[in-house]
């Protein structure tokens, strides 16, 4: 059971139902998704609490590792912000709340606090109908890539399965190949690799893997989670880009076709963290909308 604020506890698999009872009332913001929270907590540092019936989270920054507070929920928002800012200050954390969904901040909050947009943390959300039509994008580079790949490798095979059915070692090999292509040594020390290892320990029926094989060899995979009848969310994606530069496009297209057959409307591809290459790759697919987040601090 998650304790009441100001008490916190480390996140555990047993917290899934309680967390999802709070977050499933709203669109799926990637930072508060349970699988994301748990798999990326590679050092067991994420702490959770219940504050005014909202989920309060003590995160570690994805890039810097520094701790900060956030919350998810629309109950007593002003009091929630004040409590978390006071907690941050008293625990020698920077008194700034991050990753706060913009939809929870009403005009009164903007008058009381310093609220600033944080575009580096915005989630990119795509219409599945748009992505699944990639092969028909006339002048778009991804449309051309899909058409060219399909012509060069007409016999490629797509495998769609749950995490329970997946052969973990196959996917670890592709991660290793991706690291080699990037000239990354000691890939086992990468946080993303450690998160992927944790992911494979889950037994979630709604966590799925789309894999592409050429001549019986795995060339890449996308991992996503079905959130609801409307939404799916991305978790991991890796491919052997030396096989063909269009491997990412073909995987995203095939994934979208599967989601369309499942009657899923939207796909959340998470944030870009301010990394230019990620931003370009996400923007080129033309998101339908963004799930915006803000930072909140005391007014100066």
KAHUBEL-V604756 format. One record per backbone hydrogen bond with DSSP energy under -1.0 kcal/mol. CO is the residue of the C=O (numbers start at 1). NH is the residue of the N-H. E is the energy in kcal/mol with one decimal. If there is no record, write none. Layout:
co = <CO & CO>
nh = <NH & NH>
e = <E & E>
This chain:
co = <3 & 4 & 9 & 12 & 13 & 15 & 16 & 17 & 19 & 19 & 20 & 23 & 27 & 29 & 33 & 34 & 35 & 36 & 40 & 41 & 46 & 47 & 48 & 49 & 50 & 51 & 54 & 55 & 56 & 57 & 58 & 59 & 61 & 66 & 68 & 69 & 70 & 72 & 76 & 77 & 78 & 79 & 80 & 81 & 82 & 83 & 84 & 85 & 86 & 87 & 88 & 89 & 94 & 97 & 100 & 101 & 102 & 106 & 107 & 108 & 109 & 113 & 114 & 116 & 118 & 119 & 120 & 123 & 124 & 125 & 125 & 126 & 127 & 128 & 131 & 133 & 134 & 140 & 141 & 142 & 143 & 144 & 145 & 146 & 147 & 148 & 149 & 153 & 157 & 159 & 161 & 167 & 168 & 169 & 170 & 171 & 172 & 173 & 174 & 175 & 176 & 177 & 178 & 179 & 180 & 186 & 187 & 190 & 191 & 192 & 193 & 194 & 195 & 196 & 198 & 199 & 204 & 206 & 207 & 208 & 209 & 210 & 211 & 212 & 213 & 214 & 217 & 219 & 220 & 221 & 222 & 223 & 223 & 224 & 225 & 230 & 231 & 231 & 232 & 233 & 236 & 238 & 239 & 240 & 244 & 246 & 247 & 248 & 249 & 250 & 251 & 252 & 253 & 254 & 255 & 256 & 257 & 258 & 259 & 260 & 265 & 266 & 267 & 268 & 270 & 272 & 275 & 276 & 277 & 278 & 279 & 280 & 283 & 289 & 291 & 292 & 293 & 294 & 295 & 296 & 297>
nh = <50 & 7 & 48 & 15 & 16 & 19 & 20 & 21 & 22 & 23 & 24 & 26 & 29 & 32 & 37 & 38 & 39 & 40 & 42 & 44 & 11 & 58 & 9 & 56 & 5 & 54 & 51 & 72 & 49 & 70 & 47 & 68 & 65 & 61 & 59 & 98 & 57 & 55 & 80 & 81 & 82 & 83 & 84 & 85 & 86 & 87 & 88 & 89 & 90 & 91 & 93 & 92 & 96 & 296 & 294 & 104 & 105 & 110 & 111 & 112 & 113 & 115 & 297 & 295 & 121 & 122 & 273 & 291 & 269 & 288 & 289 & 267 & 131 & 132 & 134 & 136 & 137 & 144 & 145 & 146 & 147 & 148 & 149 & 150 & 151 & 152 & 153 & 156 & 213 & 211 & 209 & 170 & 172 & 173 & 174 & 175 & 176 & 177 & 178 & 179 & 180 & 181 & 182 & 184 & 183 & 189 & 190 & 194 & 195 & 196 & 197 & 198 & 199 & 200 & 201 & 202 & 207 & 226 & 163 & 224 & 161 & 222 & 159 & 219 & 157 & 217 & 214 & 240 & 212 & 238 & 210 & 235 & 236 & 208 & 233 & 266 & 227 & 228 & 268 & 225 & 223 & 221 & 241 & 243 & 247 & 250 & 251 & 252 & 253 & 254 & 255 & 256 & 257 & 258 & 259 & 260 & 261 & 262 & 264 & 263 & 128 & 232 & 126 & 234 & 124 & 275 & 279 & 280 & 281 & 282 & 283 & 284 & 286 & 125 & 123 & 102 & 118 & 100 & 116 & 97 & 114>
e = <-2.4 & -1.9 & -2.9 & -2.0 & -1.5 & -2.5 & -2.8 & -1.6 & -1.0 & -2.4 & -2.0 & -1.7 & -1.4 & -1.1 & -2.9 & -2.8 & -2.8 & -1.9 & -1.8 & -1.4 & -1.6 & -3.0 & -1.8 & -2.9 & -3.1 & -2.0 & -2.4 & -2.2 & -2.1 & -1.8 & -1.7 & -1.7 & -1.4 & -3.1 & -2.4 & -1.7 & -2.3 & -2.6 & -2.4 & -2.8 & -2.4 & -2.3 & -2.2 & -2.5 & -2.2 & -2.3 & -2.4 & -2.4 & -2.4 & -1.4 & -3.2 & -1.4 & -2.9 & -2.3 & -2.8 & -1.8 & -1.8 & -1.5 & -1.2 & -1.9 & -2.6 & -1.0 & -1.8 & -2.7 & -2.3 & -1.1 & -1.8 & -2.2 & -3.3 & -2.0 & -1.9 & -2.4 & -2.0 & -2.6 & -1.6 & -2.3 & -1.9 & -2.1 & -2.4 & -2.4 & -2.0 & -2.7 & -2.8 & -2.3 & -1.4 & -2.4 & -3.2 & -1.6 & -2.9 & -2.8 & -3.0 & -1.1 & -1.9 & -1.9 & -1.4 & -2.0 & -2.4 & -2.4 & -2.8 & -2.4 & -2.4 & -2.4 & -1.5 & -3.1 & -1.4 & -2.2 & -1.6 & -2.2 & -2.4 & -2.2 & -2.2 & -1.9 & -2.4 & -1.8 & -1.5 & -1.9 & -1.4 & -2.6 & -1.9 & -2.1 & -2.0 & -2.4 & -2.5 & -3.1 & -2.7 & -1.6 & -2.3 & -3.1 & -2.2 & -2.1 & -3.0 & -2.7 & -1.2 & -3.2 & -2.3 & -3.1 & -1.9 & -1.8 & -2.8 & -2.4 & -3.3 & -2.9 & -1.3 & -1.8 & -1.8 & -2.5 & -1.9 & -2.4 & -2.3 & -2.5 & -2.6 & -2.0 & -2.1 & -1.9 & -2.4 & -2.5 & -2.0 & -1.5 & -2.7 & -1.6 & -2.8 & -1.8 & -2.7 & -3.0 & -2.0 & -2.4 & -2.6 & -2.5 & -2.0 & -2.2 & -2.7 & -1.9 & -1.9 & -2.3 & -2.1 & -2.6 & -2.2 & -1.9 & -2.4 & -3.2 & -2.7>
